């Protein structure tokens, strides 16, 4: 299974749907990024179980990834941490 198929399958599990417009993007990663600090939490809006809602995830201190920025300042990255995205959303490990 290639990365696009894996990403699609993960999104299907999370959203509870199999008939949606794919929200898959190709990304280019820089060789280096600057760490801005620990990522304490996220607020995101998603279509899950046919309902668009806002979700808030506060990372457990032991699970926090870092927030990094590309050298040109135009892209953010979540790096590291102890979490996994599942059908329930973001789950700390």
N, C-alpha and C positions, 0 to 999 in steps of 0.2 A: 504494500500500500504506500503510495507516495504522500508527500507532505500535504498536498491539496486535498486528497481523499481523507487523510487523518484529521485535518482541520475541519472539513465539512462534517465528518462523523461526530466530532466533539461538539460542534455547534448544534447539530441535530439533537444530541443527547441533552444539552443544556436547554435548548429552546422548547423541546417537546414537540417539535414539528419536523416534517420531512419535506414539506412543499413550500419552501420560502425562497426568496431571492437570495442567492448565496452572498454572504458578506465576507468574502475571502479576499485578502489583499496580499500582493507580493511586496516584500520589503528588502531594502538594501541596508546592510549593517555596516557602520563604519568600523575601522580597526580599533579605534579608541573613542571613549566617551568620558565625560567629566561627571563624577559623582556629586549630586546636589545634596544628598542626605538620605536618611532612612525614610521609607514610605510607610507612614503610620496607618493609612487607610485609603480607600477609593470610594467614590460615588460614581455610579454609571447607570445609564438607562438602557434597558434591553427588552426585547420582545420574547417573553417566556410564557408558555402555555396560552398563547393567543391573547396575551395582555401586555401592553407596554407599561413598564413600571420602572421606578428608580430603585436601585439597590445600593446599600451601604455596606462596605466590608471594612472593619477595623482589624488590622493584623495584630495577632498576639506578638508581644515584644520579641519572643524567641523565633518568630516566623517572618519578621519584617524583611522584605527585600530592600534594595536601594533604588532610588530614582536617579537616573543618569540622563545626560543631555548630549546630543551629537555635537561635534566641534563647531558646526555652523549655527547651533542654537535653534534648529528648526524641527528637531524630533526628540521625543522623550522615550526612554526605555525603562522597563521594570527589570531589574537584574538580581538574580539570586533569590534568596528567601526560602522558606519551608512551607510551601502551599501547593495546591493542585486545583485545577479547574475541573469540576465534575458536573453532573446533572443538577446538583444542588447549587452550583455557583462556585465561588472561591472558598476553598476549605483549607484552613491551616493544618499543618501536619505536626 
